[in-house]
Amino acid sequence: MSKSRVLFNLLAGAAVSLALAAGAQAQANRTFVSTHGSDSNTATDCGASAPCRNFSAAISVLNPGGEVVVLDSGGYGNGGNPTVIGKALTIDATGVHAAATAGAGNDVFDITAGSADVVVLRGLAIIGAGHSGVNGVNISSAGTVHVEYCEVQGFSNDGIHDSLSANGRLFTYETVFRDNSHDGIFISTSSGTASAYIHDCDFSTNGNAGVEAGAGSMASVVRSAAFHNGTGFMADTAGAAASLVVSECHAVNNTTGISASGASASLSFAYTLVTQNGTGLSSSGGASLLGSSPGTSVVNGNTTNGSSTGSVTLQ
């Protein structure tokens, strides 16, 4: 066989191998789900004309960093099983009512993404089915998680359970957390820092707290309201430091408005209304509970107003 023929065969074989590899790895940058879809449409990557039925199927053929788009209103609860998110992606339900309901003893979303991955959940109703579901969004690992324009309600534990083992960031915007047996949002990590920025959110009738900053957390809550919770805003730790800053918020009609517990816990508040609670301000166990100076908050009209342990000077 001539050298040219051998070279041609080698190049042709290489081309076929590359094509097969590309075909095996081919996925979509955007997939779609619909109440009229079928999960068998993963064969064609859940395109707009042949969408999948559930989030898990659409995620399975999505490139990292891609987007799952919800086409119409309905339930997308994956048969009550958790939807596992192990890569960077966006789930976008803007303009429709897309509900995801937990099965008994399950979370709705389990996020196990990488340390550089960004996960976005937008426009979803995340439902605990009368407290039979455990957590709405359970974050074990991720670089950054955004929860935007969502409703998270009715879980036996937390609306968002952000319990990490390394650094991570949580951003929550214009989301309602109601009727969760423990917290609306719980933030902690066993190593590094769990950062959270929570703004323009509502927390109501959560059994333990609207927001709880636990061990290893560094969280801020801005322009948000907590009403009829066990505690509105709480920093609570028996381990690594917990830091919570509350600004331009309302804590109204809770058992306790604002509290800090544990020697490593620090909570600062400014421009905040604390009224009509059983106890307005509460600190215990050597925690730091600091109001702004000069006084910019209203702590009045509670059964017991309580007091801060010190002040932080506004700059």
N, C-alpha and C positions, 0 to 999 in steps of 0.2 A: 504494500500500500504506500502511496506517495506521501511525502512529508506534508504536503498541502492538504491531502485528504485526512490525515491524522489530526492536523491542527483544526480542520473544519469540524471533525467529530467531537474533539475536546471542547471547542467553543459552543457547539450546539448542545452538548450535555450540560455545560455550565449554565447556559441560558435556560434550559428546562428546569434545572435544579433551583435556580433563582426564582423562576416563575412559580414553581410549586411552593417554595418557602414563602413568597409574597402572598400567595393564595391562602396558605395556612394561617398567616398572621393578619390577613385583611379583616379589618373591623371598621366601624363607622365612627365619624366624629360627632354625629348627631343621630340619635335613635328616638323612636316615638312609641307612646303607649296610648291605647284607646279602649273604651268599654266594648268596642266592636272588634278588637284585635284578637290575635291568637299568638300564644307563646311559640308555636311552631314556626312563626315568621322570623325566628332567629336565623333561619336558613338564608334569608335575604336581608339580614342585618336590621330588621325592625324599621324599615323605611316608612315614610309618611303615607304611602299608598298601601302598605302591608304592615301595620304597626303590631307590636306585641301587646299582650294583655296586662302584664305585671312589670313592676320596676325591675325585679331580679333578672328576668329574661332580657330586658332592654339593656341592663348594665352588662350582661355577660358578653355582648357583642359590641361594646362601646370602647373606643380607644381611651386611654388615660387622658384626663383633661377634657373629655367630651361632654356632651349635654344630652340628657333625657328630657324630651318635651311631652307634656301631657296635652292631648288633643281635645278631650271633652270631659265633662263633669261625670264623676262616678267614684267608685271605690277601687283602690289599687293596693289592697292590703296583703297581697301575696298569699292568700289562703290562710291568713293568720300567722304565718311563719315570718320570722324576722327577715327584713331586707338587709343583706350584708353589703357594706360599701368598703371595699379594700383598695381603692385607688382614687385619684383625683377625678372629680366629676361635678356636674351641676344637674340637679333635678328641678325643673322649672314648670310650675303649674299656673303661671300668670294668666288671669282672665277666665279661669274655670274653677269649679269647686272639686278639688281632688282630695279625697279622703283616704287615709291609710290606717286601718284598724288592727290593733294587736290581737293575736290569739291568746288564750289563757296561759299565763306564765311566761309570755314572750315579750320582747321589746318590739317596737315597730322598725326602727333603724339601728343596726349595730355597725358602728364605724370603726374599722380596723386598718385605716390607711397608713401610708408611710409618713415619715417625719417631715418631708417636704411637700406633701400632698395637700391640696386645697379642695375642700368639699363644700358645696353650696346646696342648701335646701330652701326652696323659694315657693311661697304661695300654697302650702299644704295644710290640710286639717289632719292632725295626728291624734288619733283617738284611742283611749285605753279601754274601751268597751266595759264601762262600769267598774273600773278598777281591777279587771281581770288581767290586763296587760301590766308589765312591770315598769318599764321606762319608755318614754316616747322616743328619745334619741339617746342611745348609750354610746359614749365616745371612749374607746379604749386607747386609740392612738390615731394621730393625725397631725399634720403641720398646722393647719388652720381650718376651722369649721365656721361657716356662716349660716345662720338660721334667720330668714327674712320673711316677713309678711305671713307668718304661720299662726295656727291655733294648736295648742298642745294641752290636752285635757283628759282627766279621768284615769290616771295611772296609779297603781298601788305603791310605787316608789316615787320617782322624779319625772318631771316633764323632760328636762335635759339632765342626764347623769354624766358629767364630764369628769371621769375618774381615770387619770393617766398614770403612766410610769416613766414619763419623760416630759420635756418641754412641749407645750402646745398652746394654741390660741383659739379662743371662742369669741365670735362676734354675733350678737343677737340684736335684731332691729325690728321694730313694729310687730312684735309677736305677743300673743296673749297666752298666759299660763294659768289655767284654772282647775280647781277641784282635783289636784293631785294629792295623794295621801301623805307624801313626805314633802319634797321641795318642788317649787316651780323650776328652779335651776340650782344644781349642786355642782361645785367646782373644787377639784383637788388633784394632787399628784403625789406619788410616792418618791419622785426624783425630779429635780429641776424645778421649773415654775409653770404653773397653769395660769395663763393670762386670760382675762375675759373683759370685754367691753360690751356693756348691755345698755341700750338706749331706746327710749320711746316704747317701752314695753309695759304691759299690765299684768299684775299678779293678784289673783283672788282665790279665796277659799282653799289654799294649799295648807295641809295639816301642820307641817313643821315650819316652813319659811317660804316666803316668796323667792328670795335669793339667799343661799348659804355659801359663804366662802370658807372652805375647809383647808386642810393642811397643804402647804405649798402653793397656795393661790395668791394671785395679785389681780384683783378685780375692781372695776368701776361700774357704777350704775348711774345713769344720767337721764333726766326727764322721764322718769318712770313712776308708776303708782303701785302701791301694795295695800290691799284692803281685804279685811276679813280673813287673814291668814293667822297661823299660830304666831309667827313673828314676821314683820315686814321684811327687814333686811338684817342679816346676821353674819358676823365673823365668828367662827367657832373652831377651835383646834386644840387637840391634846398633843400635837406633834410639831411638824415644821410650821414656820410662820404663816399666818393667814392675814392678808391685807385687803380691806374693802373700803372704797371711797364712794360715798353717796352724795350726789349733787343735784339740785333742782328736782327733787323727788317729793312724793306724798306718801306718808305712812299713816293710814287712817283706819280705825275700827278693827285693828288687829288685837290679839291678846297682848302682844308686846310690839311696839313700833319698831325700835332699833335696838339691837343687842350685840354685845361682844362677850365672849366667854373663853377663858384659857389664857395663860400667861404669854403665849406667842401670838395672840390675836390682837389685831389693830383695826379699828373702824373709825373713819373720819367722815363728818357730814357738814354740808354747807348749803344754804339756800333751800332748805328742806322743811316741809310742814309735817309735824308729828302731833296728831290730835285725835281725840275720841278713841284712844286705845285704852286697854286696861292699865298697862304700864307704858309710858312714853319711851324712856331710855333705861336700859338695864346693862350693867357690867358685872362680871364675876370672875373669880379665879385669877385675878391679877391682869385682866385684859385692859387694853387701852381703848377708851371711847372718847373721841375728841370732837368737840364742836368748834366751828369757825369763830375766830375773833378778829375784828369786832363782830358781835352777834349778828348773824344773817339768817338764822333759822327761827321757826316758831315751834316751841315745845310747850303746849298749853292745852287745857281742856281734856286731859287724860285723867282717868281715875286716880292714878299716881303718875306725876310727871317724870319722876326720876331725875338723874343728873349725869352729866359727863364726868370723866375722870380728869379732864384737862382741856386745853384748847390748842388749836393750830391757827397761826396768824396768816391771814390772807395777804398775798403779795400784790 
